[in-house]
């Protein structure tokens, strides 16, 4: 069982920045591709970004390209989501997820964190 714990959420004004972190209990953290998802009230959960096991490949949903950056530090068992130029429509609970294997994908994740709230005021 892999435990994931997100942190770094909060309230920020439009145009501001936040960096989310997700720590993992996985013994072999580099065995997992990692992803970030978000869910706004009344909406379905949506894919945000993903990163391959060693960070060589990243993938983003169109709405965050150029504003968000996913990265990871395997020595610290941590994945990050740097969010710049935040918009009110980015308001959501953000979840990190782990997927065994090397494929960078928008679905089929095996483990999920509890989420951290991001609120962007206009």
Secondary structure, 3 states (H helix, E strand, C coil): CCCEEEECCEEEECCCCEEEEEEECCCCHHHEEEEEEEECCCCCCEEEEEECCCCCCEEECHHHCCCEEEEEEHHHCEEEEEECCCCHHHCEEEEEEEEEECCCCCCCCCEECCCEEEEEEC
